[in-house]
Amino acid sequence: MTPKLGATTDKVGSCLMAETGSVRCRNDAHLRKLRELHLRRNEARKCNHTEVVEEDRRSKLPSNWEVKQKRLQWEEEDEQFRAKCEADNVDPERTRALDVSAEVADRLDARRRKKCNTDEGFSSYADASHRKYLKLTKHIRPDLVAYKKEKLGDLAFPTANTIGLMDRADAPEDLEHLAKRIEEEAAKRPSYSRRRPFDADADIDYINERNKRYNELLERHYGKYTAEIKQNLERGTAV
């Protein structure tokens, strides 16, 4: 019986040691996990503190600080680029254009033309007609399919025997589009600025022609705000 008791005791002891070892391993894993979480928390705290300090610094800067910095950086890079082109004896604008695609160049040119005032007023009837032509043809989109078909015919490469005028035929949709544009222009024409006739029944609140123009300018901008005040002054009920 004694050997059996000793074997049982050894078995229980080995089980206890194995269980103790597994518990110790779990505790070590938990400690490593806690240590890792602690390090991550400290790292997050440092990152948050850095972000808060940076945000506070940015909030104290002028509103256009970033734009100015980008502008200064661009000017510095442009100055270095022009100095390099001058040292190489090349044109900086042509060199810069070589690195710009056609699509980007068209977009920049359209933006530049949109900013500048292209309408300089009336200079001559020829210039006015040219501006009108450009305005009317700006929205026309070419029909490439019809153009390719026309290139295959005799009208694209005429000879001495090609009449041309008799063979040319306009499409019905093109004629309809032209009629629609003419009707739109006729509808807008009455709203164009024109010399206003003299109104004999209008109130005379000016002393000369210059004062009349000035009063008309004030009326155009502030008339809706001063209409009630004028009525009260005329009735004598103004406070």
C-alpha positions in Angstrom: 0.0 0.0 0.0 2.8 2.4 0.7 4.3 2.3 -2.8 0.9 3.1 -4.2 0.5 6.0 -1.9 3.9 7.4 -2.9 3.0 7.1 -6.6 -0.3 8.9 -6.0 1.5 11.6 -4.1 4.1 12.0 -6.9 1.3 12.2 -9.5 -0.6 14.8 -7.5 2.7 16.8 -7.1 3.4 16.7 -10.7 -0.1 17.8 -11.5 0.2 20.7 -9.1 3.6 21.7 -10.6 2.2 21.6 -14.1 -0.8 23.6 -13.0 1.4 26.1 -11.2 3.6 26.4 -14.4 0.6 27.0 -16.6 -0.7 29.7 -14.2 2.7 31.3 -14.2 2.8 31.3 -18.0 -0.7 32.9 -18.1 0.4 35.5 -15.6 3.5 36.2 -17.6 1.4 36.6 -20.7 -0.9 38.9 -18.9 2.0 41.0 -17.6 3.5 41.2 -21.1 0.1 42.3 -22.4 -0.3 44.9 -19.7 3.2 46.2 -20.3 2.5 46.4 -24.1 -0.8 48.3 -23.4 1.0 50.6 -21.0 3.6 51.4 -23.7 1.0 52.0 -26.3 -0.9 54.3 -23.9 2.2 56.3 -23.3 2.9 56.5 -27.0 -0.7 57.6 -27.7 -0.4 60.3 -24.9 2.8 61.6 -26.5 1.3 61.7 -30.0 -1.8 63.5 -28.6 0.3 66.0 -26.8 2.3 66.6 -30.0 -0.8 67.1 -32.0 -2.3 69.5 -29.4 0.9 71.6 -29.4 1.0 71.7 -33.2 -2.7 72.6 -33.4 -2.2 75.4 -30.9 0.8 76.7 -32.9 -1.2 76.7 -36.1 -4.2 78.4 -34.4 -1.9 81.3 -33.3 -0.6 81.8 -36.9 -2.2 84.3 -39.3 -5.2 83.0 -41.3 -3.2 83.0 -44.6 0.1 81.7 -43.2 0.0 78.4 -45.1 -0.9 80.2 -48.4 2.0 82.6 -47.9 4.4 79.7 -47.1 3.4 77.9 -50.3 3.7 81.1 -52.2 7.2 81.8 -50.8 8.2 78.2 -51.5 7.0 78.5 -55.1 8.8 81.8 -55.6 12.0 80.2 -54.3 11.7 77.2 -56.6 10.8 79.4 -59.5 13.9 81.6 -58.9 16.1 78.6 -58.7 14.6 77.2 -61.9 15.1 80.5 -63.8 18.7 80.8 -62.5 19.4 77.3 -63.8 17.8 78.1 -67.2 19.8 81.3 -67.4 23.0 79.4 -66.7 22.1 76.9 -69.4 21.2 79.8 -71.8 17.7 78.5 -72.5 14.3 80.1 -72.3 12.6 79.3 -68.9 9.1 79.5 -70.3 9.7 77.2 -73.1 11.5 74.8 -70.8 8.6 74.8 -68.4 6.1 74.2 -71.2 7.9 71.0 -72.1 7.0 69.4 -68.8 3.3 70.5 -69.0 0.8 68.3 -70.9 -1.6 69.8 -73.5 -4.6 69.2 -71.3 -3.1 71.0 -68.3 -1.9 73.8 -70.6 -5.4 74.3 -72.1 -6.9 74.3 -68.6 -4.5 76.9 -67.4 -5.0 79.1 -70.5 -8.8 78.9 -70.0 -8.4 79.9 -66.4 -6.1 82.8 -67.4 -8.5 84.0 -70.1 -11.4 83.8 -67.7 -9.7 86.0 -65.1 -8.7 88.7 -67.6 -11.4 91.1 -69.0 -11.7 90.3 -72.6 -14.6 92.7 -73.3 -12.9 96.1 -73.6 -16.0 97.8 -74.9 -16.8 99.1 -78.3 -13.8 100.0 -80.4 -14.9 99.4 -84.0 -17.7 97.6 -85.8 -15.3 95.0 -87.1 -14.1 94.1 -83.6 -17.7 94.1 -82.3 -18.7 91.7 -85.2 -15.6 89.5 -84.4 -16.5 89.3 -80.7 -20.1 88.4 -81.6 -18.9 85.7 -84.0 -16.7 84.2 -81.3 -19.5 84.3 -78.8 -22.0 82.5 -81.1 -19.5 79.9 -82.2 -18.2 79.1 -78.7 -20.8 76.5 -78.1 -20.6 74.7 -81.4 -19.3 71.2 -81.2 -17.8 69.7 -84.4 -19.3 66.5 -85.8 -16.2 64.4 -86.3 -18.1 61.5 -87.9 -19.6 63.8 -90.6 -16.3 65.5 -91.1 -14.6 62.1 -91.8 -17.3 61.2 -94.2 -16.9 64.5 -96.0 -13.1 64.0 -96.3 -13.7 60.9 -98.3 -15.6 62.9 -101.0 -14.5 65.3 -103.7 -15.3 68.4 -101.6 -12.4 67.7 -99.3 -9.9 67.8 -102.2 -11.6 69.7 -105.0 -10.4 69.7 -108.5 -11.1 72.0 -111.5 -14.3 70.0 -112.2 -15.7 70.2 -108.7 -18.6 72.7 -108.3 -18.9 72.5 -104.6 -21.6 75.0 -104.0 -24.3 73.0 -105.7 -23.3 69.8 -103.9 -23.3 71.3 -100.4 -26.4 70.5 -98.3 -27.0 71.5 -94.7 -28.4 69.0 -92.3 -31.9 69.7 -91.0 -30.7 69.7 -87.3 -28.1 72.3 -88.2 -30.8 74.6 -89.7 -33.0 74.1 -86.7 -30.1 74.9 -84.3 -29.4 78.1 -86.3 -33.0 79.1 -86.2 -33.1 78.5 -82.4 -30.0 80.6 -81.9 -31.5 83.5 -84.0 -34.7 83.4 -81.9 -32.8 83.5 -78.7 -30.8 86.5 -79.8 -33.9 88.3 -80.9 -35.5 87.6 -77.5 -32.5 89.0 -75.7 -32.1 92.1 -77.8 -34.8 94.1 -76.1 -33.0 93.7 -72.7 -29.8 95.3 -74.0 -28.7 98.6 -72.7 -30.0 101.5 -74.7 -30.4 105.2 -74.4 -33.5 105.9 -72.2 -36.0 108.5 -73.4 -36.5 111.7 -71.4 -39.4 111.4 -68.9 -41.1 114.7 -68.5 -43.2 113.5 -65.5 -40.2 112.4 -63.5 -39.3 114.3 -60.3 -36.5 116.8 -60.8 -34.0 116.3 -58.0 -30.9 117.5 -59.7 -29.2 120.8 -60.5 -27.1 119.8 -63.5 -26.4 116.8 -65.8 -23.6 115.6 -63.6 -25.7 115.7 -60.5 -28.5 113.9 -62.4 -26.1 111.0 -63.3 -25.0 110.8 -59.7 -28.6 110.7 -58.4 -29.4 107.9 -60.9 -26.5 105.9 -59.7 -27.6 106.3 -56.0 -31.1 105.4 -57.0 -30.0 102.3 -58.8 -28.0 101.0 -55.8 -30.0 102.3 -52.8 -33.4 103.2 -54.2 -35.1 100.2 -52.6 -33.8 101.2 -49.2 -34.6 104.9 -49.4 -38.0 104.7 -51.1 -40.0 104.7 -47.8 -37.9 107.5 -46.4 -38.6 109.6 -49.4 -42.3 108.9 -49.2 -42.3 110.0 -45.5 -40.5 113.2 -46.3 -43.0 114.0 -49.1 -45.9 113.3 -46.7 -44.3 115.2 -43.9 -44.5 112.2 -41.5 -40.8 111.5 -41.2 -39.5 111.3 -37.7 
